[in-house]
Structures are given as structure tokens and as C-alpha cells.
């Protein structure tokens, strides 16, 4: 099962670990990704981009998510939900993935790894991120 969805699952695992144990060396994470992607270069590159991008933009993503999650602080959220939101928000705000696809993939992760309320929660928050991103004016050439 070497697909982009599988790549996102592996990235989610590494984001979870970075959240609870931030001391892991970056090369160790990349070695884990490479082994789990079973030598599929394009998927490995995709997963590395997701991981690095989400970690590099985590503070900005967290600020955005904090504004959009009423009555929930990020620290009170289940770790899995928090990191699915981070990954989905990264794809919407900084990645090449269409927003609707990023939301669909995040919901799939939430359905598999979250609790029964996770998919609806993830959908609601990422929909706000997506709508906010679409509302920004595009630069003109």
C-alpha cells in the first residue's frame, strides 16, 4: 500500500512523535520514511516535503488553527487530531494539494486514527482554513 494516503499516514506518525518527543533527529525521521515507502522515490519525496513543511510552518499553522477553533486550545486536543489538522492545514496553506483533496485526506486519517467525533471536527476546522485561504486576494502579475 504505497500511495499518497499511506505517505500521509507515515507523516502523521512522525508528527505525532515530534509532538510528544521532539528530540528525534531529522535524518532518523527521513530514514523511517524511506523504509516505510518501500523504495518508491516519488512517494518518499512527497512524504518528506509534507513532514518538513509541516514542521517548518508549525508555529504559523498553530496560530491559524488557534484562531479557528472556538472553545478548544491546541494543547487540549487529542494529539492525533492536532497533528491531522496541522498536516491538512499545511497542505491547504503551503502545499500543492487542492484544498478539497487535503480536507478529504485529513478526514480519512481522522476516520482511521481518531475517535468517532474526529472526522466531523477535522472537517469543520479545515473547511474554515480552506475558505479563509480562498478569500485571500491573489497577487496580480
N, C-alpha and C positions, 0 to 999 in steps of 0.2 A: 504494500500500500504506500507507494511513493508518489504522493500527489501534493498539490499546494495546501490542501487541507491538512495532510499529515505534517507538512512543514510547519504550519501554524501550531499544530498540537505540540511539536517538539519545542518551538519557540515559547509557547505558553509554559511548558515545563521549566525552561530556563529562566523565564521572567519570574515565575513563582519562586524558584530557588534564589534568584537575585534579591527578591523581596525579603525572604526570611534569612538568607545567608549571603550578604553582599560581598563576601570576601573571595569568591571564586575568581580565578584568573581568566581573563578573556580567552586566551588560547585554549584553555581547558574546555570552555563552552563551545568554541568552534570545533574542537576535536570531537566532542559529543555530537554536534550537529552533523558533521561529516560522516560519522559512523552510523547514525540513525537514518541518514538519507541514502545509504547503501550505494555510494559512489555516483549518484546522479548529480552531475555538476550544476545544471541549471536550477534544480531544487535547492541544492546547498547554497548557491549564491543568493537565491530568493530568501531562504531562511536566515542567512547571515545578515542580509540587508534589513529584514524585519527586526531581528534581535538588536543589531547595532543601532538602528534608527529609533526604535522604541526606547532603548536605554539612554541614548543621547538626548532625546527630546522629552524624557520622562517628567522633568520638572514643569515644562510648559504644558504638557498634556495633563498632568495632575492639576495645575491651576485651572485649566479649561474644564476638566471634569468636576472640580470642586464648585465652580460657578453653576454648573448644570444639575447637580444632584442635590435637590432640596431635602432637608432633614437627614442627610447621610454625609458623614465625613468619610474620606477615603480610608482612614485608619479603622473605621467601624465596619467596613465592607468585608465580606469574605475575601480572602486572598485571591482565590480563583477568579471571582467576579471582577475584582480590582484590576487584575492583570489582563483579563479578556477585554475590559474597557480600554486599558492602555494600548493594547495591541490594535484593537479596532479603531481607536482614535488616531493612532499613528498612521494607519493605512488611509484613513479619510483625510487627515490634515497634511500629511507629508509624503505619502506613498503614491504609487502609480495605479493602485487598485480603485476601480469605480466605487463610490461611496455605498451604493446599494449592495454591491458584492461584498464589501467589507462588513457591512451590517449582517448580511445573511451568513457569512462565515463565522462571525462572532456569536450569532445566535446558535449556530450548530455546535460551537465549542461549549457554550453555556448549557445547551441541552445535554451534552455528553458529560461535562465535568462539574457543572453547578448543581444547585438544588432545584426544586420544582418551580421556584419563582425567578430563577436566574434569567432564563431566556426573555421573559417579558421586561424585566428590569434593564437588561443589556440593550434590548431593542429600543426602549424608551430613551435611554441616555444617549446612545449612539445616533439615534434619529435627530436629537437636538444638536449634536455635534455636526452632523451632515447638513442639516438645514441652516445652521449658523455659517458653515463653510460656503454653502451655495449663495448665501445672502451677501457675502463679501464682494465688493466690486472687483472685477478683473482688470489688471493693468492693461492699458492700451498701448499699441506699438506706435 
